[in-house]
Each structure stands twice: as C-alpha cells, then as structure tokens.
Amino acid sequence: MKKTIHILAALAFVALFITACQKDYVEPNGLLKGFSFESDPVQFSPLSLSSDSYTHEWTTQDAFDGERSLRITSTSLNNQSFASWWHTYTAFERGEPFKVRVRAKTVGFGTGGGIQLNMFGRNADRSEIVARGIGQTIESTNEEWQTIEVALETNPSETLATIDIYFLMLEGSRGAVYWDKLEIFTGE
C-alpha cells in the first residue's frame, strides 16, 4: 500500500512538472494560416544582398514549437545590408485587419542592427507598395523566445494583390536569429 502511494505521488509530481514546462499558447482569433517549420519551408525564400555575410538554414538546432526553425547567421561585422527569410501571402480577406505574429530568438548578438518583422502589400504587377506594416527593431532577445506581432497600417483593399512578410536580420548584426511559429490572422 505504501509503495502504491509513493508511485502515485511520483506520477503526480511528473505530471505536474510536464504541465508546468509546457509553453502557453492561445490560437489567435481569425487564424488564416500557421507555420511551425516542421516540414521543408519551400514557401519561404532566403534573401541577402551580401551572400558572403549571411547563412540561411532550416535547422534543428533550436525551435519554439516542435523540432525545427528558420535561422539566419552572420559572423561578420562588416555586413552592409540586411538578410531575411520571406514569404508571399495571397489568401487575405479584403477590408479586414491583417496581422502577423512570429516567435524569434537571438543568440550571440552584441552591438549591431538587430531583428525586425515587416510586411509590404503590393499591387497586382508588384510594382507598387500599397500597404505596409513595419515592426519595431529588437536589438536582442537575450537568448529567450520573444513574440513579435505586426499589423498592416491599413486593411487590405481592392488594389492589394500580395503581402510579402519578411523576417529580417538587420545590417551590422552579428550572431544568429531563429524564427518559428508564424501565425497569419485577421483581428483587431
């Protein structure tokens, strides 16, 4: 009987520990699309004007949700341009607020530009930016996962055809940034 009580107490402790370690997650209202980067991120493209300064990877080295994330790494202090992962989204709802939320984690960041989440809405031939959402610059997340959210400044109109979403590592940054758990949604 005492052995059964000890086993039950140990199981209760393990269950309590597992529950305490789980990340809090609340799905946003109006979720249109979500990515956790567990499968090959073919819908995301790396971009860098200075290819020798940055490395883009789909990695298992760190993740907010699951086993994989997107990473940008720079070991140079001389990078004079930004690097990003970007995605084009077209299934938005016209007239509705449009928001993007992603989790980011910087590792080994010192002085430098930092990271940013931005969006640019373009017309049908992609020649004109008709909407934008510019996130604040985050110098470092101090090796902790941080949620970043950005909204388009205006609701998508009839002239809007695509929305390009950019996960940016800004010029002058050194270290690594991990991006995970992207959510695209409508809402106030």
C-alpha positions in Angstrom: 0.0 0.0 0.0 2.8 2.4 0.9 4.6 1.5 -2.3 1.4 2.3 -4.3 1.1 5.7 -2.6 4.7 6.6 -3.4 4.3 5.6 -7.0 1.1 7.6 -7.3 2.8 10.6 -5.7 5.8 10.3 -8.1 3.4 10.1 -11.1 1.5 13.2 -9.9 4.8 15.1 -9.5 5.9 14.1 -13.0 2.5 15.2 -14.5 2.7 18.5 -12.6 6.3 19.0 -13.9 5.3 18.3 -17.5 2.3 20.6 -17.3 4.5 23.4 -15.8 7.1 23.1 -18.6 4.6 23.4 -21.5 4.6 26.7 -23.4 1.4 28.7 -23.1 -0.3 29.0 -26.5 -3.5 30.7 -27.4 -4.5 30.4 -31.1 -5.4 33.9 -32.4 -8.9 34.7 -33.4 -9.3 34.7 -37.2 -6.3 32.5 -37.9 -5.8 32.3 -41.6 -2.5 30.3 -41.8 0.1 28.9 -39.3 3.6 27.6 -39.8 5.8 25.8 -37.3 8.5 24.9 -39.9 8.5 21.2 -39.1 8.3 20.4 -42.9 10.5 21.8 -45.6 9.8 25.5 -45.7 9.6 25.6 -49.5 7.1 28.5 -49.2 9.9 30.7 -47.6 12.8 32.1 -49.5 16.2 33.3 -48.2 17.2 36.8 -49.2 20.6 38.6 -48.8 22.3 41.2 -50.9 25.6 40.2 -49.3 25.7 36.4 -49.7 29.1 36.0 -48.1 28.0 37.7 -44.9 24.9 35.6 -44.0 23.9 31.9 -43.8 20.2 30.8 -44.1 19.2 27.4 -42.7 16.3 25.3 -41.9 17.6 23.9 -38.7 17.0 21.5 -35.7 19.5 23.4 -33.5 16.7 25.4 -31.7 12.9 25.7 -32.0 10.0 27.3 -30.2 7.4 24.8 -31.4 8.5 21.3 -32.4 12.0 20.4 -33.6 12.7 22.9 -36.4 13.0 26.6 -37.1 14.4 29.0 -39.7 17.8 30.6 -38.9 19.9 33.4 -40.2 23.6 33.6 -39.1 26.2 36.2 -39.5 29.8 36.2 -38.3 30.8 39.4 -40.0 30.6 42.9 -38.5 31.0 44.3 -42.0 27.7 43.3 -43.5 26.3 46.4 -45.1 22.9 45.0 -45.9 20.1 43.0 -44.3 19.3 39.3 -44.6 15.8 37.8 -44.4 13.5 34.9 -44.9 10.4 36.0 -46.8 7.0 34.6 -47.8 4.3 35.9 -50.1 0.8 35.5 -48.9 -2.3 36.0 -51.1 -5.3 34.5 -49.2 -6.1 37.5 -47.1 -9.6 38.9 -46.5 -10.2 42.3 -48.1 -11.4 45.0 -45.7 -10.3 43.0 -42.6 -7.4 43.9 -40.4 -4.3 41.8 -41.3 -1.7 40.7 -38.7 1.4 38.5 -38.5 2.9 37.0 -35.3 6.1 35.1 -35.1 8.5 33.9 -32.4 12.1 35.0 -32.6 15.3 34.2 -30.6 18.7 35.9 -31.0 21.9 34.1 -29.9 25.3 35.7 -29.7 24.0 39.2 -30.5 26.3 42.0 -29.5 26.1 45.6 -30.7 24.5 45.9 -34.2 21.3 46.4 -36.0 19.0 43.7 -34.5 16.0 42.0 -35.9 12.6 43.1 -37.3 9.4 41.7 -38.7 8.0 43.7 -41.7 5.2 43.4 -44.3 4.7 45.1 -47.6 1.4 44.8 -49.6 1.8 45.1 -53.3 -0.4 45.7 -56.3 -1.1 43.0 -59.0 2.1 43.6 -61.0 4.1 44.0 -57.8 5.3 47.5 -58.9 3.8 49.5 -56.1 3.6 49.1 -52.3 0.0 49.9 -51.4 0.2 48.8 -47.7 2.8 48.3 -45.1 3.4 47.1 -41.6 6.8 47.9 -40.0 7.8 46.3 -36.7 10.0 47.9 -34.1 13.7 47.0 -34.1 14.6 44.5 -31.4 18.3 44.7 -30.6 18.4 41.3 -28.8 16.0 38.8 -27.2 18.8 37.8 -24.8 18.6 34.2 -26.0 14.9 33.9 -25.0 12.0 33.3 -27.3 10.1 36.6 -27.9 6.7 37.1 -29.6 6.7 39.8 -32.3 3.5 41.0 -33.9 2.9 43.5 -36.7 -0.3 44.7 -38.4 -0.8 46.3 -41.8 -1.3 50.0 -41.3 -4.5 49.8 -43.4 -6.9 47.0 -44.1 -6.3 45.2 -47.4 -8.1 47.0 -50.2 -9.1 46.0 -53.8 -5.7 47.3 -55.1 -3.8 44.8 -52.9 -2.8 41.5 -54.5 0.0 40.1 -52.4 1.5 40.6 -48.9 5.2 39.9 -48.5 6.3 39.0 -45.0 10.0 39.5 -44.0 11.8 38.1 -41.0 14.8 40.4 -41.0 18.3 40.4 -39.6 19.4 44.0 -40.0 22.7 45.3 -41.3 25.5 45.3 -38.8 24.1 42.4 -36.8 26.3 39.5 -35.7 25.2 36.2 -34.2 22.1 34.1 -35.1 18.4 34.6 -35.1 15.9 31.8 -35.1 12.3 32.3 -36.4 9.4 29.9 -35.5 5.7 29.6 -35.1 4.4 32.1 -37.7 0.7 32.9 -37.5 -1.2 35.0 -40.1 -4.6 36.2 -38.9 -7.3 38.8 -39.0 -8.4 40.7 -36.0 -8.4 43.9 -34.0 
